[in-house]
Amino acid sequence: MIDKKVVTLLNEQINKEFFSAYLYLDIANFYAHKNLLGYENWFKVQAQEEMAHALLFRQYLLNNGYAVEFPSIGDPTKKYEDNKAPLLEALKHEQYVTASINAIYEQGVLLKDYRTLQFLDWFIKEQGEEEMNAQDNLQKYELFGSDPKSLYMLDRELLTRVFTAPSLVL
């Protein structure tokens, strides 16, 4: 049986994951309007990943007999001053999501909820990758983004990213 506190946090995480998808689609829109289609693609794929994460949390709750809640998702729309600002926002947001998942994990440790801890292990590893990817995008932009030819090459590189569904077994 999962403690009510953990169930509440898991439901809140579903909302955060869907918000992440909205945020990344908003960033994709920003880059689409700049005709940076590789960056647009990268963030569209990122949005798909976040939706998949939300669905994994949903399924975990359902598999354990708990209700899933879908409160309103906040408006992620932001005005970005330059091409670098969305990359900074993405890194900041991934750090926020990591802290949120860590908080659920901490609650699971306190309550000796080993089943949820095992479930969250995958997300702990995933968030390390998410932060690393966001940092890599930012660092590459900082190194090469001011040069139009290099920016073009970075953009082409990001165009190759494809969505791969998570392979977490619930």
N, C-alpha and C positions, 0 to 999 in steps of 0.2 A: 504494500500500500504506500502510495506517495503522499507525503505531508501536504496539507492545503497551501502552505507557504510556497512550496516548490511548484505545485500546480499553478498557482498564481503567477509565479516568475516565468514559468514555461509559456503560459498564455501571453504574458507581456512580451516575451521573446518572439513569439510568432508575429506580433504587431511590429516589432522592431525590424524583423527580417523583411516583412512586406514594405515597411517604410524605406528600408535600404534599397529594395527593388525600385520603388518610385524615385528615390534620390538618384540612382544610377541611370534611370531612364531620362530624368531631367538633365543630367550631365550629358548623356548621349545626344539629347536635343540640342544642347549648347554647341557641341562639336559638329553636329550635322549642319547647323546654320553657318558654321565656319568652314564648311566643306572639308573637314578633317574626318573623313569617313572611317579611317582606321581607329581613331579614338572613339568615334561613335560606336563602332562595332565592339570594341573592347568593353565599353560600358553597357551596351545592350546584353552582351554575354554575361557580364557581372550581374545585371538585373535578373537574368534567368537563374543564375546560381543562387541568388538571394531568395527568389521565389521557391526554389527547390529546398532550400534550408527551412523556410517557413513550413513547407509541406511535411518535412521530416519531423519537425517539432509537433505538428498537428497529428501526424500518424502515431507518434510516440504516446501522446495523451490518449488518443482513441484506443490504441492497443492495450492501454492500462485502465480503460474504463472511465476516463474522465471527459467532461464536457470541454469543448473547444469554444473559445470566445473570439469574436471578430469585432473589436471596437473600431471606431473610425481611424483611418490612417491619416496622419498629418500631411499638410501640403509641403513638399520638399523644394518647391520652386525658389531658386536663388538667382540673383544677378551676379555674374562673375565679371571681374574687371579685365581679365586677360586669360590666355590659354592655360596658364599655370594654376590659377585659383581653383578650378575644379579638382585638380590632382591633389592639392593640399587638403581640400574638403574631403576627398575620398579617404586619404590617409587618416585624417582626424576621425572620420566616421568609423573606419575599421577599428581604430583604437577604442572608440566608444562601445562598439559591439563586443570586442574582446573583453572589456571590463564588465559588460552585462553578463556574458556567458560565465566569466570567472565568478561573478556574484552568485549565480545559480549553483555553480559547482561548490562554492564555499558553504552555501546553505545545505547542499546535499551532504557535505562532509559533516557538518554540525548535527544533522538529523540521521546520519548513518544510512542514507538512501543510496545504497550501492548500485542498484539498478539504474538510477538516473545518472550516477557518476560514470558508469560504464557507457551509457548513451552519450554523455557529454564529452567523453574522451576524444571522440572523432572531431567534435566541434572545436575543442582546444587546439588540436593539431591544425585543423582547417584555418582557424583564425591566425595562427602563426604564418601560414602561407598567404592569407589575405593581406596581412600587414606588410609582408615582404614584397608582394606584388605591387601594392600601392606605393611603397617606398621606392621600388625599382622604377616604376613609371615616373615618379617625381624626379628621381636622380637623373634618369636619362633625359628628361625634358630640361632640367637645369644645365646639363652638360651640352646638349645639342639643339635645344629648341629655339634658340635665337638665330640659328643659321637656317635659312629657308630650305636648302637642299637636305640638310640633316633632318629637319622636321619632316620633310616629305618622306625620307627613308624610315623614320620612326613610325610615321602614320601608316606606311605600307606594311611594316612589320606587325603592327597591331591589327591590321585587317585580316590576318591569318588566324586569329583566335576563334575557336569554335566551342560551343557549349558541350560539356560532357556531364551527364547526370551523375550525381554522387552515388557511390556504390556502398553506402551504409546499409547494413542489414538490420532491420528492426525486429 
